Amino acid sequence: MSALFGVGGGLVMVPFVVIVLGRSQHVAEGTSLLVIVPTAIVGVVSHVRNGYVFFRHAALVGAGGMAGAWAGAEAALRFDADALTKIFAVFVLVMGLRTADQGGGALRAAQAASVAEGP
């Protein structure tokens, strides 16, 4: 489902592991990171088959992503599980509001274009 909306699977998986499975935020984040590997491979294969992967950009962004993942994991491990859960909740809320705002802007632009075209 995350690929459909273009969001990371952790946005769905982390709350599921915490709320439904009753695990700590640390376990949820670690589990989510591991699950990304096989699911990302499947998604990449589909995109490569359709010509939607530019490998040079992927390598550059991937190198930065690896550094960011290491730094983020080290930072996350310094917080207790309750604080980390609250930080994640704020992140999800901010991203949700941002996405809703962008979607509303696109909808307003489409409506304005439709009105400008006339009947």
N, C-alpha and C positions, 0 to 999 in steps of 0.2 A: 504494500500500500504506500510506503514511503516513496518509492520510485515514481508512482503515479503523480504525486504532488511535488516531487523534487526536493524533498526534505530528507535529512539523515534518518536512518532507521532508529537511532537512539531517542529521537523525539517521541516515538511510540513505545519502544522497548523499555527504556529506563523507567518510566512511570509504571508500566505493566509489571516489571520485576519487583519494584518497590511495593506497589499497592496490592497486586493480585498474589504474587508469590511471597510477599512478606520479607524480602531480603533488604539488606542495607543499601544505601545509595552507592557506596563503594563497590559492592558486589554487582549491583545493577549496571554501573558504568563499565566495569571490567568485562562483564558478560556481553554487554552491548558491543564493545570494541572487538571482542573475539568473533561475534556473530557477523560483523560487518565483512569479514574476509570472504567467506563463501558467497554471501549474497552480493557483494560488490563484483566478484568474478562473473557471476551469472549476468548481472546487469551490464557489465562491460562487454561481454561477448555479444549481447544483443545490439548494443550501440556500435561496436566495431563492424558487425555484419551490415549495418545500415550506413556506414561511413561517417559516424558521428563522434569519432575520437581522433584528436590531434595529439599524437604521442609526444611531440616536443613540449607542448604546453603541459601535458600531463606529468612529464618528468620534472619540469620546473616547479609546478605547483605541488607535486608530490614530495619533492625535497623539502620545501617549506612546510608542508603538512606534517612530515615526519618530525621536524624540529619542534613545531607547535604541539604535536601530540605528546612528545616527550616532556616538554615544559608544562603543558596542561595537566598531564598525569602526575607529575611531581607536585604541582601546586594543589591539585585535588586531594592528594594523599596527606596534605598538611592540615586539612579541615576535618572536623569531626563529621560524622554522617548526617546529623541534624542540620548543621550549618550548610553542608554541601547540598542537601535536599532543598533548602530554602534558596540557595544561589541558583540551582537548576530551575526551580519554579519561577523565579524572577526572569531568568533567561527565556524560558518558554513563553511567559506572558508577554515580554517585550517583543519577541519574534512573532507571536500571534497578532499583536496589535499592529506591528509593522506590515505583516502580510495582509491583514484586513484593510489597512490604509492603502496599500498599493493596489489591491483588488478593487477597492472603491474608486480610486483614481482612474484605473483602466476602464471601469464601467462608465464613469462619468464621461470620459473621453469618447468612448464608443457611442454613447447616447448623443453627445454633442455633434459627432460626425454624422450620425443618422439624421438629426434635425437639420444640419447644414445641407444635406443632400436633398431634403424635401421628399414629398410623396412620390 
